[in-house]
Amino acid sequence: MEQEKAKLGRPFMVLDTEQIEKLASLHCSTRDIAFVMGCHEQTLTNNYQENIDTGRANGRTRLRLAMFNNATQKYNAAVQIFLAKNLLGMSDVPKDEGDDGVLPWITPVKEDNNAEDI
């Protein structure tokens, strides 16, 4: 009976945390990482979530750096516009202030009423 109990359950696995972080930095899904690592998704979620979070954060950081370099060093206009809208809050659509009135027309008035100076 003791030998039968030893055969039950899943085998103990030690996964390569560096590989998990690399896959996560590419924003692979947990399901995809589990497939590559040969384990169940829940194993990753329960035991390697910190490595997955670290990898995804590194991937986002690398992407931001690449975008910033494209905008500032390669002068890619599309990336510059995207970053200006998202980081600086700029917009290509004017904000509607709700003021639909006509602007006042003001003409300069001269004291001596000389038309040549106007």
Biopython code that builds the backbone (N, CA, C, O; Angstrom):
import numpy as np
from Bio.PDB.StructureBuilder import StructureBuilder

atoms = [
    (1, "MET", "N", (0.814, -1.185, 0.000)),
    (1, "MET", "CA", (0.000, 0.000, 0.000)),
    (1, "MET", "C", (0.864, 1.258, 0.000)),
    (1, "MET", "O", (0.493, 2.234, -0.651)),
    (2, "GLU", "N", (1.985, 1.279, 0.691)),
    (2, "GLU", "CA", (2.884, 2.425, 0.751)),
    (2, "GLU", "C", (3.446, 2.745, -0.628)),
    (2, "GLU", "O", (3.609, 3.919, -0.962)),
    (3, "GLN", "N", (3.745, 1.737, -1.434)),
    (3, "GLN", "CA", (4.296, 1.968, -2.759)),
    (3, "GLN", "C", (3.263, 2.613, -3.678)),
    (3, "GLN", "O", (3.621, 3.432, -4.524)),
    (4, "GLU", "N", (1.997, 2.260, -3.529)),
    (4, "GLU", "CA", (0.938, 2.835, -4.357)),
    (4, "GLU", "C", (0.754, 4.314, -4.041)),
    (4, "GLU", "O", (0.509, 5.102, -4.954)),
    (5, "LYS", "N", (0.864, 4.716, -2.774)),
    (5, "LYS", "CA", (0.725, 6.114, -2.394)),
    (5, "LYS", "C", (1.857, 6.954, -2.985)),
    (5, "LYS", "O", (1.643, 8.106, -3.365)),
    (6, "ALA", "N", (3.026, 6.398, -3.061)),
    (6, "ALA", "CA", (4.171, 7.124, -3.592)),
    (6, "ALA", "C", (3.990, 7.430, -5.073)),
    (6, "ALA", "O", (4.546, 8.416, -5.557)),
    (7, "LYS", "N", (3.240, 6.629, -5.804)),
    (7, "LYS", "CA", (3.034, 6.828, -7.232)),
    (7, "LYS", "C", (1.941, 7.857, -7.510)),
    (7, "LYS", "O", (1.848, 8.356, -8.631)),
    (8, "LEU", "N", (1.124, 8.183, -6.532)),
    (8, "LEU", "CA", (0.018, 9.116, -6.735)),
    (8, "LEU", "C", (0.506, 10.558, -6.701)),
    (8, "LEU", "O", (1.530, 10.868, -6.091)),
    (9, "GLY", "N", (-0.241, 11.428, -7.363)),
    (9, "GLY", "CA", (0.098, 12.849, -7.352)),
    (9, "GLY", "C", (1.010, 13.218, -8.503)),
    (9, "GLY", "O", (1.494, 12.355, -9.236)),
    (10, "ARG", "N", (1.231, 14.495, -8.648)),
    (10, "ARG", "CA", (2.073, 14.995, -9.728)),
    (10, "ARG", "C", (3.539, 14.939, -9.312)),
    (10, "ARG", "O", (3.867, 15.066, -8.132)),
    (11, "PRO", "N", (4.406, 14.750, -10.284)),
    (11, "PRO", "CA", (5.835, 14.752, -9.960)),
    (11, "PRO", "C", (6.302, 16.168, -9.603)),
    (11, "PRO", "O", (5.773, 17.150, -10.123)),
    (12, "PHE", "N", (7.269, 16.262, -8.736)),
    (12, "PHE", "CA", (7.823, 17.543, -8.324)),
    (12, "PHE", "C", (8.585, 18.144, -9.496)),
    (12, "PHE", "O", (9.380, 17.460, -10.141)),
    (13, "MET", "N", (8.341, 19.442, -9.777)),
    (13, "MET", "CA", (9.004, 20.113, -10.896)),
    (13, "MET", "C", (9.702, 21.368, -10.405)),
    (13, "MET", "O", (9.183, 22.086, -9.550)),
    (14, "VAL", "N", (10.860, 21.622, -10.940)),
    (14, "VAL", "CA", (11.545, 22.896, -10.735)),
    (14, "VAL", "C", (11.658, 23.527, -12.111)),
    (14, "VAL", "O", (12.284, 22.968, -13.011)),
    (15, "LEU", "N", (11.048, 24.695, -12.270)),
    (15, "LEU", "CA", (11.024, 25.345, -13.573)),
    (15, "LEU", "C", (12.101, 26.421, -13.654)),
    (15, "LEU", "O", (12.513, 26.989, -12.642)),
    (16, "ASP", "N", (12.542, 26.683, -14.860)),
    (16, "ASP", "CA", (13.570, 27.688, -15.117)),
    (16, "ASP", "C", (12.935, 29.078, -15.027)),
    (16, "ASP", "O", (12.219, 29.494, -15.937)),
    (17, "THR", "N", (13.197, 29.792, -13.935)),
    (17, "THR", "CA", (12.577, 31.095, -13.706)),
    (17, "THR", "C", (13.047, 32.130, -14.733)),
    (17, "THR", "O", (12.297, 33.041, -15.085)),
    (18, "GLU", "N", (14.273, 31.992, -15.209)),
    (18, "GLU", "CA", (14.775, 32.920, -16.226)),
    (18, "GLU", "C", (13.981, 32.776, -17.517)),
    (18, "GLU", "O", (13.644, 33.771, -18.158)),
    (19, "GLN", "N", (13.685, 31.542, -17.896)),
    (19, "GLN", "CA", (12.892, 31.281, -19.105)),
    (19, "GLN", "C", (11.463, 31.797, -18.932)),
    (19, "GLN", "O", (10.885, 32.339, -19.874)),
    (20, "ILE", "N", (10.896, 31.637, -17.753)),
    (20, "ILE", "CA", (9.545, 32.136, -17.480)),
    (20, "ILE", "C", (9.524, 33.660, -17.632)),
    (20, "ILE", "O", (8.606, 34.209, -18.242)),
    (21, "GLU", "N", (10.524, 34.338, -17.084)),
    (21, "GLU", "CA", (10.586, 35.801, -17.182)),
    (21, "GLU", "C", (10.787, 36.256, -18.622)),
    (21, "GLU", "O", (10.208, 37.262, -19.030)),
    (22, "LYS", "N", (11.597, 35.538, -19.403)),
    (22, "LYS", "CA", (11.800, 35.903, -20.805)),
    (22, "LYS", "C", (10.497, 35.787, -21.591)),
    (22, "LYS", "O", (10.157, 36.671, -22.377)),
    (23, "LEU", "N", (9.776, 34.694, -21.375)),
    (23, "LEU", "CA", (8.498, 34.507, -22.069)),
    (23, "LEU", "C", (7.480, 35.560, -21.633)),
    (23, "LEU", "O", (6.725, 36.082, -22.454)),
    (24, "ALA", "N", (7.467, 35.864, -20.346)),
    (24, "ALA", "CA", (6.541, 36.875, -19.838)),
    (24, "ALA", "C", (6.902, 38.258, -20.367)),
    (24, "ALA", "O", (6.011, 39.080, -20.583)),
    (25, "SER", "N", (8.187, 38.534, -20.579)),
    (25, "SER", "CA", (8.598, 39.840, -21.099)),
    (25, "SER", "C", (8.128, 40.029, -22.534)),
    (25, "SER", "O", (8.005, 41.163, -22.999)),
    (26, "LEU", "N", (7.865, 38.941, -23.238)),
    (26, "LEU", "CA", (7.296, 38.993, -24.579)),
    (26, "LEU", "C", (5.772, 39.046, -24.524)),
    (26, "LEU", "O", (5.101, 39.027, -25.556)),
    (27, "HIS", "N", (5.244, 39.111, -23.325)),
    (27, "HIS", "CA", (3.798, 39.152, -23.044)),
    (27, "HIS", "C", (3.080, 37.912, -23.546)),
    (27, "HIS", "O", (1.955, 37.986, -24.038)),
    (28, "CYS", "N", (3.748, 36.764, -23.414)),
    (28, "CYS", "CA", (3.069, 35.501, -23.665)),
    (28, "CYS", "C", (2.028, 35.307, -22.574)),
    (28, "CYS", "O", (2.220, 35.744, -21.438)),
    (29, "SER", "N", (0.944, 34.662, -22.916)),
    (29, "SER", "CA", (-0.087, 34.396, -21.911)),
    (29, "SER", "C", (0.426, 33.332, -20.935)),
    (29, "SER", "O", (1.368, 32.598, -21.232)),
    (30, "THR", "N", (-0.202, 33.268, -19.792)),
    (30, "THR", "CA", (0.175, 32.247, -18.808)),
    (30, "THR", "C", (-0.029, 30.861, -19.402)),
    (30, "THR", "O", (0.729, 29.935, -19.116)),
    (31, "ARG", "N", (-1.045, 30.730, -20.220)),
    (31, "ARG", "CA", (-1.310, 29.446, -20.876)),
    (31, "ARG", "C", (-0.157, 29.067, -21.809)),
    (31, "ARG", "O", (0.278, 27.915, -21.826)),
    (32, "ASP", "N", (0.334, 30.035, -22.582)),
    (32, "ASP", "CA", (1.448, 29.762, -23.493)),
    (32, "ASP", "C", (2.723, 29.420, -22.726)),
    (32, "ASP", "O", (3.456, 28.508, -23.106)),
    (33, "ILE", "N", (2.981, 30.150, -21.655)),
    (33, "ILE", "CA", (4.179, 29.871, -20.845)),
    (33, "ILE", "C", (4.090, 28.472, -20.254)),
    (33, "ILE", "O", (5.073, 27.732, -20.245)),
    (34, "ALA", "N", (2.911, 28.111, -19.761)),
    (34, "ALA", "CA", (2.712, 26.770, -19.189)),
    (34, "ALA", "C", (2.957, 25.697, -20.247)),
    (34, "ALA", "O", (3.561, 24.666, -19.950)),
    (35, "PHE", "N", (2.502, 25.923, -21.461)),
    (35, "PHE", "CA", (2.710, 24.952, -22.536)),
    (35, "PHE", "C", (4.195, 24.760, -22.811)),
    (35, "PHE", "O", (4.670, 23.630, -22.923)),
    (36, "VAL", "N", (4.923, 25.862, -22.919)),
    (36, "VAL", "CA", (6.363, 25.779, -23.206)),
    (36, "VAL", "C", (7.096, 25.109, -22.051)),
    (36, "VAL", "O", (8.005, 24.308, -22.272)),
    (37, "MET", "N", (6.707, 25.430, -20.820)),
    (37, "MET", "CA", (7.402, 24.898, -19.649)),
    (37, "MET", "C", (6.967, 23.466, -19.320)),
    (37, "MET", "O", (7.620, 22.788, -18.527)),
    (38, "GLY", "N", (5.884, 23.011, -19.917)),
    (38, "GLY", "CA", (5.420, 21.640, -19.678)),
    (38, "GLY", "C", (4.757, 21.463, -18.324)),
    (38, "GLY", "O", (4.915, 20.428, -17.676)),
    (39, "CYS", "N", (4.014, 22.476, -17.900)),
    (39, "CYS", "CA", (3.322, 22.385, -16.613)),
    (39, "CYS", "C", (1.909, 22.938, -16.765)),
    (39, "CYS", "O", (1.519, 23.373, -17.848)),
    (40, "HIS", "N", (1.166, 22.919, -15.704)),
    (40, "HIS", "CA", (-0.188, 23.442, -15.699)),
    (40, "HIS", "C", (-0.154, 24.943, -15.408)),
    (40, "HIS", "O", (0.737, 25.426, -14.710)),
    (41, "GLU", "N", (-1.133, 25.678, -15.949)),
    (41, "GLU", "CA", (-1.211, 27.124, -15.702)),
    (41, "GLU", "C", (-1.256, 27.440, -14.215)),
    (41, "GLU", "O", (-0.630, 28.396, -13.757)),
    (42, "GLN", "N", (-1.987, 26.646, -13.473)),
    (42, "GLN", "CA", (-2.142, 26.892, -12.040)),
    (42, "GLN", "C", (-0.819, 26.765, -11.306)),
    (42, "GLN", "O", (-0.597, 27.438, -10.300)),
    (43, "THR", "N", (0.063, 25.905, -11.806)),
    (43, "THR", "CA", (1.397, 25.780, -11.210)),
    (43, "THR", "C", (2.147, 27.101, -11.325)),
    (43, "THR", "O", (2.792, 27.545, -10.375)),
    (44, "LEU", "N", (2.057, 27.724, -12.497)),
    (44, "LEU", "CA", (2.712, 29.015, -12.680)),
    (44, "LEU", "C", (2.077, 30.082, -11.804)),
    (44, "LEU", "O", (2.775, 30.858, -11.152)),
    (45, "THR", "N", (0.749, 30.115, -11.793)),
    (45, "THR", "CA", (0.043, 31.121, -11.006)),
    (45, "THR", "C", (0.348, 30.989, -9.521)),
    (45, "THR", "O", (0.532, 31.992, -8.831)),
    (46, "ASN", "N", (0.402, 29.771, -9.035)),
    (46, "ASN", "CA", (0.618, 29.543, -7.602)),
    (46, "ASN", "C", (2.072, 29.751, -7.174)),
    (46, "ASN", "O", (2.330, 30.223, -6.067)),
    (47, "ASN", "N", (3.018, 29.402, -8.043)),
    (47, "ASN", "CA", (4.416, 29.360, -7.611)),
    (47, "ASN", "C", (5.357, 30.342, -8.310)),
    (47, "ASN", "O", (6.442, 30.623, -7.801)),
    (48, "TYR", "N", (4.960, 30.859, -9.451)),
    (48, "TYR", "CA", (5.877, 31.680, -10.234)),
    (48, "TYR", "C", (5.275, 33.016, -10.662)),
    (48, "TYR", "O", (5.768, 33.641, -11.601)),
    (49, "GLN", "N", (4.221, 33.457, -9.987)),
    (49, "GLN", "CA", (3.548, 34.693, -10.373)),
    (49, "GLN", "C", (4.480, 35.906, -10.283)),
    (49, "GLN", "O", (4.395, 36.814, -11.110)),
    (50, "GLU", "N", (5.347, 35.924, -9.305)),
    (50, "GLU", "CA", (6.290, 37.035, -9.162)),
    (50, "GLU", "C", (7.234, 37.108, -10.366)),
    (50, "GLU", "O", (7.550, 38.197, -10.846)),
    (51, "ASN", "N", (7.679, 35.953, -10.849)),
    (51, "ASN", "CA", (8.547, 35.919, -12.030)),
    (51, "ASN", "C", (7.789, 36.386, -13.274)),
    (51, "ASN", "O", (8.352, 37.085, -14.116)),
    (52, "ILE", "N", (6.534, 36.009, -13.390)),
    (52, "ILE", "CA", (5.716, 36.437, -14.520)),
    (52, "ILE", "C", (5.519, 37.950, -14.469)),
    (52, "ILE", "O", (5.654, 38.626, -15.488)),
    (53, "ASP", "N", (5.202, 38.482, -13.300)),
    (53, "ASP", "CA", (5.010, 39.931, -13.149)),
    (53, "ASP", "C", (6.295, 40.696, -13.458)),
    (53, "ASP", "O", (6.256, 41.740, -14.109)),
    (54, "THR", "N", (7.420, 40.185, -12.998)),
    (54, "THR", "CA", (8.711, 40.823, -13.271)),
    (54, "THR", "C", (9.006, 40.827, -14.767)),
    (54, "THR", "O", (9.430, 41.844, -15.317)),
    (55, "GLY", "N", (8.784, 39.706, -15.415)),
    (55, "GLY", "CA", (9.021, 39.606, -16.858)),
    (55, "GLY", "C", (8.143, 40.562, -17.643)),
    (55, "GLY", "O", (8.621, 41.223, -18.565)),
    (56, "ARG", "N", (6.871, 40.647, -17.297)),
    (56, "ARG", "CA", (5.962, 41.544, -18.014)),
    (56, "ARG", "C", (6.342, 43.005, -17.782)),
    (56, "ARG", "O", (6.255, 43.820, -18.700)),
    (57, "ALA", "N", (6.761, 43.339, -16.565)),
    (57, "ALA", "CA", (7.203, 44.708, -16.280)),
    (57, "ALA", "C", (8.446, 45.040, -17.098)),
    (57, "ALA", "O", (8.556, 46.143, -17.634)),
    (58, "ASN", "N", (9.383, 44.100, -17.199)),
    (58, "ASN", "CA", (10.590, 44.314, -18.010)),
    (58, "ASN", "C", (10.232, 44.501, -19.483)),
    (58, "ASN", "O", (10.832, 45.331, -20.166)),
    (59, "GLY", "N", (9.262, 43.739, -19.971)),
    (59, "GLY", "CA", (8.825, 43.873, -21.356)),
    (59, "GLY", "C", (8.217, 45.239, -21.626)),
    (59, "GLY", "O", (8.495, 45.850, -22.658)),
    (60, "ARG", "N", (7.389, 45.724, -20.707)),
    (60, "ARG", "CA", (6.791, 47.053, -20.865)),
    (60, "ARG", "C", (7.866, 48.138, -20.842)),
    (60, "ARG", "O", (7.799, 49.103, -21.603)),
    (61, "THR", "N", (8.855, 47.973, -19.966)),
    (61, "THR", "CA", (9.938, 48.951, -19.876)),
    (61, "THR", "C", (10.751, 48.990, -21.160)),
    (61, "THR", "O", (11.090, 50.068, -21.646)),
    (62, "ARG", "N", (11.064, 47.831, -21.710)),
    (62, "ARG", "CA", (11.819, 47.769, -22.965)),
    (62, "ARG", "C", (11.025, 48.389, -24.114)),
    (62, "ARG", "O", (11.589, 49.070, -24.970)),
    (63, "LEU", "N", (9.716, 48.149, -24.128)),
    (63, "LEU", "CA", (8.869, 48.726, -25.171)),
    (63, "LEU", "C", (8.825, 50.242, -25.056)),
    (63, "LEU", "O", (8.917, 50.944, -26.063)),
    (64, "ARG", "N", (8.685, 50.757, -23.827)),
    (64, "ARG", "CA", (8.686, 52.209, -23.638)),
    (64, "ARG", "C", (10.014, 52.820, -24.098)),
    (64, "ARG", "O", (10.028, 53.868, -24.743)),
    (65, "LEU", "N", (11.112, 52.169, -23.769)),
    (65, "LEU", "CA", (12.431, 52.661, -24.174)),
    (65, "LEU", "C", (12.555, 52.682, -25.693)),
    (65, "LEU", "O", (13.049, 53.655, -26.263)),
    (66, "ALA", "N", (12.111, 51.619, -26.347)),
    (66, "ALA", "CA", (12.178, 51.558, -27.805)),
    (66, "ALA", "C", (11.312, 52.645, -28.438)),
    (66, "ALA", "O", (11.727, 53.284, -29.404)),
    (67, "MET", "N", (10.121, 52.855, -27.901)),
    (67, "MET", "CA", (9.248, 53.901, -28.423)),
    (67, "MET", "C", (9.874, 55.276, -28.214)),
    (67, "MET", "O", (9.860, 56.111, -29.119)),
    (68, "PHE", "N", (10.416, 55.508, -27.041)),
    (68, "PHE", "CA", (11.031, 56.799, -26.743)),
    (68, "PHE", "C", (12.219, 57.054, -27.662)),
    (68, "PHE", "O", (12.396, 58.170, -28.151)),
    (69, "ASN", "N", (13.035, 56.026, -27.899)),
    (69, "ASN", "CA", (14.175, 56.161, -28.805)),
    (69, "ASN", "C", (13.710, 56.434, -30.238)),
    (69, "ASN", "O", (14.308, 57.251, -30.938)),
    (70, "ASN", "N", (12.654, 55.760, -30.670)),
    (70, "ASN", "CA", (12.121, 56.011, -32.011)),
    (70, "ASN", "C", (11.624, 57.445, -32.145)),
    (70, "ASN", "O", (11.785, 58.067, -33.195)),
    (71, "ALA", "N", (11.029, 57.962, -31.092)),
    (71, "ALA", "CA", (10.486, 59.321, -31.142)),
    (71, "ALA", "C", (11.576, 60.379, -31.053)),
    (71, "ALA", "O", (11.501, 61.393, -31.746)),
    (72, "THR", "N", (12.584, 60.166, -30.220)),
    (72, "THR", "CA", (13.563, 61.222, -29.950)),
    (72, "THR", "C", (14.861, 61.102, -30.740)),
    (72, "THR", "O", (15.505, 62.117, -31.005)),
    (73, "GLN", "N", (15.257, 59.916, -31.118)),
    (73, "GLN", "CA", (16.516, 59.748, -31.839)),
    (73, "GLN", "C", (16.306, 59.513, -33.337)),
    (73, "GLN", "O", (17.090, 59.980, -34.163)),
    (74, "LYS", "N", (15.244, 58.786, -33.675)),
    (74, "LYS", "CA", (14.966, 58.514, -35.088)),
    (74, "LYS", "C", (13.899, 59.458, -35.640)),
    (74, "LYS", "O", (13.584, 59.415, -36.829)),
    (75, "TYR", "N", (13.351, 60.298, -34.787)),
    (75, "TYR", "CA", (12.363, 61.306, -35.162)),
    (75, "TYR", "C", (11.174, 60.716, -35.925)),
    (75, "TYR", "O", (10.725, 61.277, -36.925)),
    (76, "ASN", "N", (10.677, 59.589, -35.445)),
    (76, "ASN", "CA", (9.505, 58.958, -36.036)),
    (76, "ASN", "C", (8.273, 59.760, -35.628)),
    (76, "ASN", "O", (7.891, 59.770, -34.458)),
    (77, "ALA", "N", (7.656, 60.432, -36.595)),
    (77, "ALA", "CA", (6.540, 61.338, -36.299)),
    (77, "ALA", "C", (5.340, 60.606, -35.697)),
    (77, "ALA", "O", (4.687, 61.125, -34.793)),
    (78, "ALA", "N", (5.052, 59.418, -36.188)),
    (78, "ALA", "CA", (3.893, 58.683, -35.675)),
    (78, "ALA", "C", (4.074, 58.352, -34.186)),
    (78, "ALA", "O", (3.132, 58.470, -33.402)),
    (79, "VAL", "N", (5.263, 57.945, -33.814)),
    (79, "VAL", "CA", (5.536, 57.632, -32.415)),
    (79, "VAL", "C", (5.537, 58.909, -31.574)),
    (79, "VAL", "O", (5.074, 58.902, -30.434)),
    (80, "GLN", "N", (6.051, 59.994, -32.130)),
    (80, "GLN", "CA", (6.025, 61.268, -31.411)),
    (80, "GLN", "C", (4.599, 61.702, -31.124)),
    (80, "GLN", "O", (4.299, 62.151, -30.017)),
    (81, "ILE", "N", (3.717, 61.574, -32.105)),
    (81, "ILE", "CA", (2.310, 61.944, -31.910)),
    (81, "ILE", "C", (1.662, 61.049, -30.866)),
    (81, "ILE", "O", (0.945, 61.534, -29.990)),
    (82, "PHE", "N", (1.910, 59.749, -30.951)),
    (82, "PHE", "CA", (1.330, 58.806, -29.987)),
    (82, "PHE", "C", (1.769, 59.148, -28.561)),
    (82, "PHE", "O", (0.946, 59.213, -27.648)),
    (83, "LEU", "N", (3.071, 59.363, -28.380)),
    (83, "LEU", "CA", (3.576, 59.674, -27.044)),
    (83, "LEU", "C", (3.085, 61.030, -26.555)),
    (83, "LEU", "O", (2.800, 61.192, -25.368)),
    (84, "ALA", "N", (2.982, 61.998, -27.445)),
    (84, "ALA", "CA", (2.477, 63.315, -27.046)),
    (84, "ALA", "C", (1.037, 63.209, -26.547)),
    (84, "ALA", "O", (0.668, 63.846, -25.560)),
    (85, "LYS", "N", (0.242, 62.418, -27.221)),
    (85, "LYS", "CA", (-1.153, 62.248, -26.797)),
    (85, "LYS", "C", (-1.241, 61.479, -25.487)),
    (85, "LYS", "O", (-2.030, 61.833, -24.611)),
    (86, "ASN", "N", (-0.438, 60.432, -25.348)),
    (86, "ASN", "CA", (-0.569, 59.555, -24.189)),
    (86, "ASN", "C", (0.227, 60.007, -22.971)),
    (86, "ASN", "O", (-0.229, 59.838, -21.840)),
    (87, "LEU", "N", (1.392, 60.571, -23.184)),
    (87, "LEU", "CA", (2.208, 60.986, -22.046)),
    (87, "LEU", "C", (1.998, 62.445, -21.672)),
    (87, "LEU", "O", (2.019, 62.800, -20.494)),
    (88, "LEU", "N", (1.792, 63.295, -22.685)),
    (88, "LEU", "CA", (1.679, 64.723, -22.432)),
    (88, "LEU", "C", (0.237, 65.209, -22.399)),
    (88, "LEU", "O", (-0.016, 66.367, -22.069)),
    (89, "GLY", "N", (-0.710, 64.340, -22.736)),
    (89, "GLY", "CA", (-2.123, 64.705, -22.691)),
    (89, "GLY", "C", (-2.549, 65.623, -23.828)),
    (89, "GLY", "O", (-3.597, 66.263, -23.747)),
    (90, "MET", "N", (-1.755, 65.694, -24.876)),
    (90, "MET", "CA", (-2.111, 66.539, -26.009)),
    (90, "MET", "C", (-3.202, 65.868, -26.829)),
    (90, "MET", "O", (-3.430, 64.664, -26.716)),
    (91, "SER", "N", (-3.881, 66.671, -27.665)),
    (91, "SER", "CA", (-4.960, 66.149, -28.485)),
    (91, "SER", "C", (-4.978, 66.863, -29.814)),
    (91, "SER", "O", (-4.608, 68.034, -29.902)),
    (92, "ASP", "N", (-5.412, 66.157, -30.861)),
    (92, "ASP", "CA", (-5.559, 66.800, -32.157)),
    (92, "ASP", "C", (-6.990, 67.278, -32.369)),
    (92, "ASP", "O", (-7.312, 67.847, -33.412)),
    (93, "VAL", "N", (-7.838, 67.049, -31.388)),
    (93, "VAL", "CA", (-9.216, 67.510, -31.432)),
    (93, "VAL", "C", (-9.370, 68.625, -30.404)),
    (93, "VAL", "O", (-9.135, 68.402, -29.216)),
    (94, "PRO", "N", (-9.760, 69.822, -30.841)),
    (94, "PRO", "CA", (-9.913, 70.915, -29.881)),
    (94, "PRO", "C", (-10.998, 70.599, -28.852)),
    (94, "PRO", "O", (-12.004, 69.964, -29.167)),
    (95, "LYS", "N", (-10.780, 71.044, -27.645)),
    (95, "LYS", "CA", (-11.757, 70.836, -26.591)),
    (95, "LYS", "C", (-12.901, 71.820, -26.782)),
    (95, "LYS", "O", (-12.671, 73.004, -27.029)),
    (96, "ASP", "N", (-14.118, 71.341, -26.668)),
    (96, "ASP", "CA", (-15.292, 72.200, -26.787)),
    (96, "ASP", "C", (-15.523, 72.887, -25.459)),
    (96, "ASP", "O", (-15.885, 72.251, -24.470)),
    (97, "GLU", "N", (-15.314, 74.167, -25.447)),
    (97, "GLU", "CA", (-15.467, 74.956, -24.225)),
    (97, "GLU", "C", (-16.928, 75.308, -23.963)),
    (97, "GLU", "O", (-17.266, 75.833, -22.902)),
    (98, "GLY", "N", (-17.794, 75.018, -24.936)),
    (98, "GLY", "CA", (-19.196, 75.353, -24.771)),
    (98, "GLY", "C", (-19.495, 76.804, -25.095)),
    (98, "GLY", "O", (-20.634, 77.236, -24.920)),
    (99, "ASP", "N", (-18.530, 77.567, -25.556)),
    (99, "ASP", "CA", (-18.714, 78.972, -25.877)),
    (99, "ASP", "C", (-18.857, 79.086, -27.385)),
    (99, "ASP", "O", (-17.864, 79.114, -28.112)),
    (100, "ASP", "N", (-20.105, 79.151, -27.853)),
    (100, "ASP", "CA", (-20.362, 79.232, -29.277)),
    (100, "ASP", "C", (-20.600, 80.667, -29.736)),
    (100, "ASP", "O", (-20.966, 80.887, -30.890)),
    (101, "GLY", "N", (-20.401, 81.641, -28.861)),
    (101, "GLY", "CA", (-20.658, 83.037, -29.196)),
    (101, "GLY", "C", (-19.620, 83.605, -30.149)),
    (101, "GLY", "O", (-18.522, 83.067, -30.295)),
    (102, "VAL", "N", (-19.984, 84.678, -30.780)),
    (102, "VAL", "CA", (-19.098, 85.365, -31.710)),
    (102, "VAL", "C", (-18.104, 86.183, -30.905)),
    (102, "VAL", "O", (-18.461, 86.817, -29.912)),
    (103, "LEU", "N", (-16.868, 86.160, -31.339)),
    (103, "LEU", "CA", (-15.852, 86.962, -30.672)),
    (103, "LEU", "C", (-16.119, 88.443, -30.932)),
    (103, "LEU", "O", (-16.556, 88.800, -32.026)),
    (104, "PRO", "N", (-15.870, 89.298, -29.971)),
    (104, "PRO", "CA", (-16.128, 90.732, -30.183)),
    (104, "PRO", "C", (-15.133, 91.331, -31.166)),
    (104, "PRO", "O", (-13.960, 90.957, -31.192)),
    (105, "TRP", "N", (-15.624, 92.272, -31.977)),
    (105, "TRP", "CA", (-14.774, 92.963, -32.938)),
    (105, "TRP", "C", (-14.415, 94.315, -32.350)),
    (105, "TRP", "O", (-15.284, 95.160, -32.137)),
    (106, "ILE", "N", (-13.156, 94.510, -32.093)),
    (106, "ILE", "CA", (-12.708, 95.754, -31.481)),
    (106, "ILE", "C", (-11.802, 96.459, -32.472)),
    (106, "ILE", "O", (-10.821, 95.886, -32.948)),
    (107, "THR", "N", (-12.130, 97.687, -32.777)),
    (107, "THR", "CA", (-11.289, 98.471, -33.674)),
    (107, "THR", "C", (-10.554, 99.504, -32.847)),
    (107, "THR", "O", (-11.107, 100.045, -31.890)),
    (108, "PRO", "N", (-9.316, 99.782, -33.207)),
    (108, "PRO", "CA", (-8.574, 100.791, -32.456)),
    (108, "PRO", "C", (-9.170, 102.181, -32.705)),
    (108, "PRO", "O", (-9.522, 102.525, -33.834)),
    (109, "VAL", "N", (-9.273, 102.946, -31.666)),
    (109, "VAL", "CA", (-9.834, 104.290, -31.763)),
    (109, "VAL", "C", (-8.718, 105.282, -31.494)),
    (109, "VAL", "O", (-8.025, 105.202, -30.480)),
    (110, "LYS", "N", (-8.556, 106.222, -32.423)),
    (110, "LYS", "CA", (-7.546, 107.257, -32.262)),
    (110, "LYS", "C", (-8.225, 108.517, -31.753)),
    (110, "LYS", "O", (-9.368, 108.807, -32.106)),
    (111, "GLU", "N", (-7.532, 109.238, -30.945)),
    (111, "GLU", "CA", (-8.080, 110.438, -30.334)),
    (111, "GLU", "C", (-8.296, 111.563, -31.330)),
    (111, "GLU", "O", (-9.253, 112.325, -31.189)),
    (112, "ASP", "N", (-7.414, 111.692, -32.356)),
    (112, "ASP", "CA", (-7.535, 112.819, -33.284)),
    (112, "ASP", "C", (-8.389, 112.476, -34.497)),
    (112, "ASP", "O", (-8.586, 113.329, -35.362)),
    (113, "ASN", "N", (-8.906, 111.235, -34.584)),
    (113, "ASN", "CA", (-9.760, 110.777, -35.672)),
    (113, "ASN", "C", (-9.085, 110.906, -37.044)),
    (113, "ASN", "O", (-9.754, 111.162, -38.045)),
    (114, "ASN", "N", (-7.787, 110.732, -37.084)),
    (114, "ASN", "CA", (-7.051, 110.807, -38.331)),
    (114, "ASN", "C", (-7.091, 109.433, -38.989)),
    (114, "ASN", "O", (-6.553, 108.476, -38.430)),
    (115, "ALA", "N", (-7.710, 109.307, -40.156)),
    (115, "ALA", "CA", (-7.905, 108.018, -40.813)),
    (115, "ALA", "C", (-6.601, 107.425, -41.300)),
    (115, "ALA", "O", (-6.514, 106.207, -41.454)),
    (116, "GLU", "N", (-5.578, 108.238, -41.551)),
    (116, "GLU", "CA", (-4.313, 107.711, -42.048)),
    (116, "GLU", "C", (-3.567, 106.916, -40.986)),
    (116, "GLU", "O", (-2.802, 106.013, -41.323)),
    (117, "ASP", "N", (-3.769, 107.227, -39.727)),
    (117, "ASP", "CA", (-3.058, 106.508, -38.660)),
    (117, "ASP", "C", (-3.695, 105.156, -38.341)),
    (117, "ASP", "O", (-3.072, 104.318, -37.689)),
    (118, "ILE", "N", (-4.893, 104.944, -38.782)),
    (118, "ILE", "CA", (-5.601, 103.710, -38.407)),
    (118, "ILE", "C", (-5.178, 102.586, -39.265)),
    (118, "ILE", "O", (-5.664, 101.467, -39.100)),
]
sb = StructureBuilder()
sb.init_structure("model")
sb.init_model(0)
sb.init_chain("A")
sb.init_seg("    ")
for serial, (resi, resn, name, xyz) in enumerate(atoms, 1):
    if name == "N":
        sb.init_residue(resn, " ", resi, " ")
    sb.init_atom(name, np.array(xyz, "f"), 0.0, 1.0, " ", f" {name:<3s}", serial, name[0])
structure = sb.get_structure()
